[in-house]
Amino acid sequence: MINIKLSDPQYDLVVSEKRFPAFVGGFGSGKTEALITRALTLKFENPSNDIAYYLPTYDLVATIGFPRFEEKFEELGIEYKSRTGVKPRIMLENAGSILFRTMDNPARIVGFEVGDSLVDELDTLKTDDAKLVWQKIVARNRQKKPNGKPNTIAVGTTPEGFRFVYENWKNKPPNNQYEIIKASTYSNERNLPENYIQDLRDLYPENLIEAYIEGEFVNLTSGSVYPQFNRVLNGCNSVIVSNEKEKEPLHIGQDFNVTKMASVVFVQRNGEPHAVDELTNVFDTPTVISLIKSRYPGHQIFIYPDASGGARKTNNASVSDISLFQQANFVVLNNPANPLVKDRVLSMNRMINVEGRRQLKVNADKCPSFVTALEQQAYDKNGEPDKTSGLDHCLDAAGYFIAYRFPVVRRNASHIRIAGN
């Protein structure tokens, strides 16, 4: 009998009862070892079932997949035969096979059935490619197991930004069978060369260290617009106070985009802004007004709009978006012109973290789009916050409020518009 020493995250993956566990770890955290050990465990449970092991390329099958499995079988004294070629496999006597497939050509993931699958470095694929590969793998995972347990697919990957694994295991898991197991490089330190981690730290900038050592999902494209935002450190459980005794004032940053109107709702706690709700992908200003009135009845509403809302452009060409807010008896607060983008970004970053003080707080459950945008928005090739990803709407909305209430530069003038009766 062979004893395999595992780190805590590796052990958690091997024994996970979830159908879709994902080991998300830094370099050297032992992803492949965990996947192979899980594969052997599943094979011992149901010897007659086949298992599929997926790697990004055939070269990785030849240099990682085959050698690592063969090494394990030799240590265990299990006889096997190997078959290389287009559809490589390791065949075990009276115990099925380990099939190897690559993810660079999803069209080849056809013509076989397995009981369980292991997917190595899924997040190295582009998001759309990973989605297609995942669909193909799920379709192959259909051999019935003698022990009656469900078919499983385990993933081991380094976090490569906000791609397929982030979306499906952390941001919006399709169901409760998706489990994420985080692992830093430190968790497997005993199996690494003495200077390995320090060498990584010397080589990579801070944001990549978060991904490649700590196993965190971070923006890996260009520079992050809000690099210090952290959904835990900037997180809160604040909700709107609304009862018979008190209906607190609401401060709503507002961005105008027909069919993609965005509003971020803040309350103030001890002088600090707490984002507690959001409205996204709303059709137009009249719809925004209707939603605000129905969702927050009895609250005093302060609106901080995009200054361009003063132009005539809503349903009625003679009525501006800002005028509609005035007619709704909302208090409208804005400058004659929008703040410079860099000033708005500076204002937001200062509230996110200045000398360890994190004044901006966000309820991630209530503001999922706002949190995602803060984590993911990057600068484009011209050094401006990227607007092609659709992440900008909530950020712009919140930015109008933050830049007005907590500016980095003094306002020369401000407009306060209150509708009278």
C-alpha positions as CSV (number, residue, x, y, z in Angstrom):
1,M,0.0,0.0,0.0
2,I,1.2,3.5,-0.9
3,N,0.8,6.5,1.4
4,I,0.2,9.7,-0.4
5,K,0.9,12.9,1.6
6,L,-1.5,15.7,0.6
7,S,-1.9,19.3,1.6
8,D,-5.2,20.3,3.0
9,P,-6.5,21.8,-0.3
10,Q,-5.4,18.7,-2.2
11,Y,-7.1,16.4,0.3
12,D,-10.3,18.5,0.0
13,L,-10.4,18.0,-3.8
14,V,-9.7,14.3,-3.6
15,V,-12.5,13.6,-1.1
16,S,-15.0,16.2,-2.4
17,E,-18.5,14.8,-2.8
18,K,-19.6,17.7,-5.0
19,R,-20.1,16.9,-8.7
20,F,-18.0,19.8,-9.9
21,P,-15.2,20.7,-7.5
22,A,-12.5,23.1,-8.7
23,F,-9.0,23.3,-7.2
24,V,-7.9,26.9,-7.9
25,G,-4.3,27.4,-6.8
26,G,-1.1,29.3,-7.4
27,F,2.0,28.0,-9.2
28,G,3.4,24.9,-7.4
29,S,0.3,24.4,-5.3
30,G,-0.1,20.8,-6.5
31,K,-3.1,21.0,-8.8
32,T,-2.0,18.1,-11.0
33,E,-1.0,15.9,-8.1
34,A,-4.5,16.5,-6.5
35,L,-6.3,15.7,-9.8
36,I,-4.3,12.5,-10.4
37,T,-4.8,11.3,-6.8
38,R,-8.6,12.0,-7.2
39,A,-8.6,10.0,-10.4
40,L,-6.9,7.0,-8.7
41,T,-9.4,7.2,-5.9
42,L,-12.3,7.2,-8.2
43,K,-10.8,4.3,-10.2
44,F,-10.5,2.2,-7.1
45,E,-14.1,2.9,-6.2
46,N,-15.4,1.9,-9.6
47,P,-12.7,-0.1,-11.4
48,S,-15.0,-0.9,-14.4
49,N,-15.6,2.7,-15.2
50,D,-13.3,4.7,-17.5
51,I,-11.9,8.0,-16.5
52,A,-11.0,11.0,-18.8
53,Y,-8.1,13.3,-18.1
54,Y,-8.1,16.6,-20.1
55,L,-5.0,18.8,-20.7
56,P,-4.7,21.9,-22.9
57,T,-2.4,20.3,-25.6
58,Y,-1.0,16.9,-26.7
59,D,2.5,18.0,-25.7
60,L,1.2,18.3,-22.1
61,V,-0.4,14.9,-22.3
62,A,3.0,13.4,-23.4
63,T,5.1,15.3,-20.8
64,I,2.7,15.5,-17.8
65,G,-0.3,13.2,-18.2
66,F,1.2,9.9,-19.2
67,P,4.4,10.1,-17.1
68,R,2.6,11.1,-13.9
69,F,0.0,8.4,-14.2
70,E,2.5,5.7,-15.1
71,E,4.6,6.7,-12.1
72,K,1.7,6.2,-9.8
73,F,0.7,2.9,-11.3
74,E,4.3,1.6,-10.9
75,E,4.4,2.7,-7.3
76,L,1.1,0.9,-6.7
77,G,2.3,-2.2,-8.5
78,I,-0.6,-2.1,-10.9
79,E,0.0,-3.6,-14.4
80,Y,-1.0,-1.3,-17.3
81,K,-0.6,-0.8,-21.0
82,S,-0.1,2.5,-22.8
83,R,-1.4,3.5,-26.1
84,T,-0.2,6.8,-27.7
85,G,-1.4,8.5,-30.8
86,V,-4.4,10.7,-31.6
87,K,-6.5,9.2,-28.8
88,P,-4.0,8.1,-26.1
89,R,-5.0,6.0,-23.1
90,I,-3.7,3.9,-20.3
91,M,-5.4,0.5,-20.0
92,L,-5.6,-1.4,-16.8
93,E,-6.1,-5.1,-16.6
94,N,-9.8,-5.8,-15.9
95,A,-10.2,-2.2,-14.7
96,G,-11.1,0.0,-17.6
97,S,-8.9,2.8,-18.9
98,I,-7.6,6.3,-18.3
99,L,-8.4,8.3,-21.5
100,F,-6.5,11.4,-22.4
101,R,-7.9,14.2,-24.4
102,T,-6.8,17.7,-25.3
103,M,-8.8,20.9,-25.1
104,D,-7.3,22.7,-28.1
105,N,-9.7,20.9,-30.5
106,P,-13.2,20.5,-28.8
107,A,-14.4,18.7,-32.0
108,R,-12.3,15.7,-30.9
109,I,-14.2,15.4,-27.5
110,V,-16.6,12.9,-29.0
111,G,-17.2,9.2,-29.4
112,F,-16.6,7.9,-25.9
113,E,-18.2,7.7,-22.5
114,V,-16.6,7.9,-19.0
115,G,-17.7,7.8,-15.4
116,D,-15.6,10.7,-14.2
117,S,-13.4,13.4,-15.7
118,L,-10.5,15.5,-14.5
119,V,-9.7,18.8,-16.3
120,D,-6.2,20.3,-15.9
121,E,-5.6,24.1,-16.5
122,L,-9.1,24.8,-17.8
123,D,-8.7,28.6,-17.3
124,T,-5.8,28.8,-19.7
125,L,-8.4,28.7,-22.5
126,K,-10.3,31.8,-23.6
127,T,-13.7,32.0,-21.9
128,D,-15.8,31.0,-25.0
129,D,-13.4,28.1,-25.8
130,A,-13.6,26.9,-22.1
131,K,-17.4,27.1,-22.2
132,L,-17.5,24.9,-25.3
133,V,-15.0,22.4,-23.9
134,W,-16.9,22.2,-20.7
135,Q,-20.2,21.5,-22.5
136,K,-18.4,18.7,-24.5
137,I,-16.9,17.2,-21.3
138,V,-20.3,17.2,-19.5
139,A,-21.8,15.4,-22.5
140,R,-19.2,12.6,-22.3
141,N,-19.6,12.1,-18.6
142,R,-22.4,9.5,-18.6
143,Q,-21.2,6.0,-17.8
144,K,-23.3,4.6,-15.0
145,K,-21.4,3.7,-11.8
146,P,-21.9,0.4,-10.1
147,N,-21.9,2.1,-6.7
148,G,-24.7,4.4,-7.8
149,K,-22.8,7.7,-7.2
150,P,-23.1,10.6,-9.6
151,N,-20.7,11.3,-12.4
152,T,-18.2,14.0,-11.5
153,I,-15.9,16.5,-13.2
154,A,-13.0,18.0,-11.2
155,V,-11.0,21.0,-12.3
156,G,-7.5,22.0,-11.3
157,T,-6.3,25.4,-12.6
158,T,-4.3,28.5,-12.0
159,P,-6.7,31.5,-11.9
160,E,-6.2,33.4,-15.1
161,G,-8.2,36.5,-14.5
162,F,-12.0,36.7,-14.6
163,R,-12.6,33.9,-17.1
164,F,-14.7,30.7,-17.2
165,V,-13.7,29.3,-13.8
166,Y,-14.3,32.6,-12.1
167,E,-17.8,33.0,-13.6
168,N,-19.0,29.4,-13.0
169,W,-17.4,28.6,-9.6
170,K,-17.2,32.0,-7.8
171,N,-19.3,34.7,-9.4
172,K,-22.4,32.8,-10.6
173,P,-22.3,29.1,-9.9
174,P,-25.1,27.4,-11.8
175,N,-26.0,25.2,-8.8
176,N,-24.7,24.1,-5.4
177,Q,-22.7,21.2,-6.9
178,Y,-20.0,23.7,-8.0
179,E,-17.4,23.8,-5.2
180,I,-14.3,26.0,-5.2
181,I,-11.2,24.9,-3.3
182,K,-8.6,27.7,-3.0
183,A,-4.9,26.9,-2.6
184,S,-1.9,29.1,-2.2
185,T,1.6,28.1,-3.3
186,Y,2.5,28.1,0.5
187,S,0.1,25.2,1.1
188,N,2.4,22.9,-0.9
189,E,5.7,24.6,0.2
190,R,7.2,21.4,1.7
191,N,7.3,19.9,-1.8
192,L,8.9,22.9,-3.5
193,P,12.6,24.1,-3.8
194,E,13.7,26.3,-1.0
195,N,13.7,29.6,-3.0
196,Y,10.8,28.8,-5.3
197,I,8.3,31.2,-3.7
198,Q,10.7,34.0,-3.3
199,D,11.8,33.7,-6.9
200,L,8.2,34.1,-7.9
201,R,7.8,37.2,-5.7
202,D,10.9,38.7,-7.2
203,L,9.7,38.0,-10.8
204,Y,6.0,39.1,-10.7
205,P,4.2,42.4,-9.9
206,E,1.8,42.5,-6.9
207,N,-1.4,41.8,-8.8
208,L,0.1,38.7,-10.5
209,I,1.5,37.5,-7.1
210,E,-2.1,37.5,-5.9
211,A,-3.0,35.1,-8.8
212,Y,0.1,33.0,-9.2
213,I,1.0,32.6,-5.5
214,E,-2.2,33.2,-3.5
215,G,-4.5,31.6,-6.1
216,E,-6.8,34.7,-6.2
217,F,-8.8,35.9,-9.1
218,V,-7.4,39.3,-10.2
219,N,-7.3,41.4,-13.3
220,L,-4.4,40.1,-15.4
221,T,-5.0,42.2,-18.6
222,S,-3.7,45.7,-18.3
223,G,-3.5,47.9,-15.2
224,S,-6.6,47.7,-13.0
225,V,-8.5,50.9,-12.6
226,Y,-9.3,50.1,-9.0
227,P,-6.4,47.9,-7.9
228,Q,-6.9,48.3,-4.1
229,F,-10.6,47.2,-4.1
230,N,-11.2,44.0,-2.2
231,R,-14.7,42.6,-1.8
232,V,-13.8,41.4,1.7
233,L,-11.9,44.4,3.1
234,N,-14.4,46.8,1.4
235,G,-17.3,44.6,2.1
236,C,-20.3,45.3,4.3
237,N,-23.7,43.9,5.2
238,S,-25.3,47.3,5.3
239,V,-28.9,47.5,4.2
240,I,-31.4,50.3,3.8
241,V,-33.1,51.4,7.0
242,S,-36.8,51.4,6.2
243,N,-39.4,51.0,9.0
244,E,-42.3,53.0,10.5
245,K,-39.9,55.0,12.6
246,E,-37.2,55.8,10.1
247,K,-36.7,55.8,6.3
248,E,-33.2,57.0,5.8
249,P,-32.2,59.3,2.9
250,L,-30.8,57.5,-0.2
251,H,-28.0,58.8,-2.4
252,I,-28.2,57.5,-5.9
253,G,-25.5,57.8,-8.5
254,Q,-27.0,57.8,-12.0
255,D,-25.6,57.0,-15.4
256,F,-27.7,57.6,-18.6
257,N,-27.6,55.0,-21.4
258,V,-30.9,54.1,-23.1
259,T,-31.6,50.4,-22.4
260,K,-28.6,50.3,-20.1
261,M,-29.4,52.8,-17.4
262,A,-27.4,52.2,-14.2
263,S,-28.1,53.4,-10.7
264,V,-26.0,52.7,-7.6
265,V,-27.8,53.3,-4.3
266,F,-25.7,54.5,-1.3
267,V,-26.5,55.3,2.4
268,Q,-24.1,57.1,4.6
269,R,-22.8,55.5,7.8
270,N,-20.7,57.8,10.0
271,G,-19.8,59.9,7.0
272,E,-18.8,56.9,4.9
273,P,-20.6,55.8,1.7
274,H,-22.0,52.3,1.7
275,A,-23.4,50.9,-1.5
276,V,-26.5,48.9,-0.6
277,D,-28.4,48.4,-3.9
278,E,-28.2,48.8,-7.7
279,L,-30.4,49.1,-10.7
280,T,-28.9,47.8,-14.0
281,N,-30.0,47.5,-17.6
282,V,-33.0,49.7,-17.1
283,F,-34.7,50.9,-20.3
284,D,-35.0,54.6,-19.8
285,T,-35.3,57.5,-17.2
286,P,-39.1,57.2,-16.7
287,T,-38.5,53.5,-15.9
288,V,-35.7,54.3,-13.4
289,I,-38.0,56.8,-11.7
290,S,-40.8,54.3,-11.5
291,L,-38.5,51.6,-10.0
292,I,-37.0,54.0,-7.4
293,K,-40.5,55.1,-6.2
294,S,-41.8,51.5,-6.0
295,R,-38.7,50.1,-4.4
296,Y,-38.0,52.9,-1.9
297,P,-41.4,54.4,-1.0
298,G,-41.2,57.2,1.6
299,H,-37.4,57.7,1.4
300,Q,-35.9,61.1,0.5
301,I,-34.0,60.6,-2.7
302,F,-30.9,62.4,-3.7
303,I,-29.8,61.9,-7.3
304,Y,-26.3,62.5,-8.5
305,P,-26.6,62.3,-12.3
306,D,-24.4,62.3,-15.3
307,A,-24.3,66.1,-16.2
308,S,-25.2,65.2,-19.8
309,G,-28.6,64.3,-18.6
310,G,-29.5,67.9,-18.8
311,A,-29.7,67.6,-22.6
312,R,-33.0,66.9,-24.3
313,K,-32.8,63.3,-25.1
314,T,-35.4,61.2,-23.2
315,N,-38.7,60.0,-24.6
316,N,-40.0,63.5,-24.9
317,A,-37.5,65.5,-26.8
318,S,-38.6,68.7,-24.9
319,V,-37.9,67.2,-21.5
320,S,-34.4,66.3,-20.2
321,D,-33.5,63.4,-18.0
322,I,-32.6,65.7,-15.1
323,S,-35.9,67.5,-15.5
324,L,-37.8,64.2,-15.1
325,F,-36.0,63.6,-11.8
326,Q,-37.0,67.1,-10.7
327,Q,-40.6,66.5,-11.6
328,A,-40.4,63.3,-9.5
329,N,-39.5,65.5,-6.5
330,F,-36.0,64.0,-6.2
331,V,-33.2,66.3,-5.0
332,V,-30.8,66.5,-7.9
333,L,-27.2,67.3,-7.1
334,N,-24.6,67.7,-9.9
335,N,-22.0,70.0,-11.3
336,P,-22.5,72.0,-14.5
337,A,-20.1,69.5,-16.2
338,N,-19.0,66.0,-15.4
339,P,-15.7,65.8,-13.4
340,L,-12.7,64.7,-15.3
341,V,-12.5,61.0,-15.6
342,K,-9.1,60.9,-13.8
343,D,-10.6,63.0,-10.9
344,R,-13.6,60.6,-10.7
345,V,-11.2,57.6,-10.6
346,L,-9.0,59.2,-8.0
347,S,-11.9,60.1,-5.8
348,M,-13.1,56.4,-6.0
349,N,-9.6,55.0,-5.3
350,R,-9.1,57.4,-2.4
351,M,-12.4,56.1,-0.8
352,I,-11.5,52.5,-1.5
353,N,-8.2,52.7,0.4
354,V,-6.1,55.5,1.7
355,E,-3.4,54.6,4.1
356,G,-5.2,51.5,5.1
357,R,-8.6,53.2,5.7
358,R,-11.3,51.7,3.6
359,Q,-14.2,54.2,3.6
360,L,-16.1,52.9,0.6
361,K,-18.1,49.8,1.6
362,V,-20.1,47.6,-0.7
363,N,-22.7,45.0,0.0
364,A,-21.7,42.5,-2.7
365,D,-25.0,40.5,-2.4
366,K,-27.0,43.6,-3.2
367,C,-24.6,45.2,-5.7
368,P,-23.1,42.3,-7.8
369,S,-22.6,44.3,-11.0
370,F,-20.9,47.1,-9.1
371,V,-18.5,44.7,-7.3
372,T,-17.7,42.9,-10.5
373,A,-16.9,46.1,-12.3
374,L,-14.7,47.4,-9.4
375,E,-12.7,44.1,-9.6
376,Q,-12.4,43.8,-13.3
377,Q,-12.3,47.1,-15.1
378,A,-8.9,47.7,-16.7
379,Y,-7.3,50.5,-18.6
380,D,-7.4,50.4,-22.4
381,K,-4.5,50.9,-24.8
382,N,-5.0,54.7,-24.6
383,G,-4.7,54.7,-20.8
384,E,-8.4,55.3,-20.3
385,P,-10.8,53.1,-18.3
386,D,-12.1,50.5,-20.7
387,K,-15.6,51.0,-22.0
388,T,-15.9,48.0,-24.4
389,S,-16.6,45.4,-21.7
390,G,-19.8,47.0,-20.4
391,L,-18.4,47.3,-16.9
392,D,-18.4,51.1,-17.0
393,H,-22.1,51.9,-16.4
394,C,-22.3,51.1,-12.7
395,L,-18.8,52.6,-12.1
396,D,-19.8,55.8,-13.8
397,A,-23.0,56.0,-11.8
398,A,-21.2,55.4,-8.5
399,G,-18.5,57.8,-9.6
400,Y,-20.8,60.7,-10.0
401,F,-21.9,60.4,-6.4
402,I,-18.4,59.8,-5.0
403,A,-16.8,62.6,-7.0
404,Y,-19.6,65.0,-5.8
405,R,-19.6,64.1,-2.1
406,F,-15.9,63.2,-1.8
407,P,-14.0,65.1,-4.5
408,V,-10.3,65.1,-4.8
409,V,-10.5,68.7,-6.2
410,R,-12.7,71.5,-4.8
411,R,-15.8,72.2,-6.9
412,N,-15.9,75.7,-8.3
413,A,-19.7,75.6,-8.4
414,S,-22.5,73.1,-7.8
415,H,-26.1,72.9,-8.8
416,I,-28.8,71.8,-6.4
417,R,-32.1,71.3,-8.1
418,I,-35.2,70.7,-6.0
419,A,-38.6,70.6,-7.6
420,G,-41.2,72.8,-5.9
421,N,-44.9,72.2,-5.7
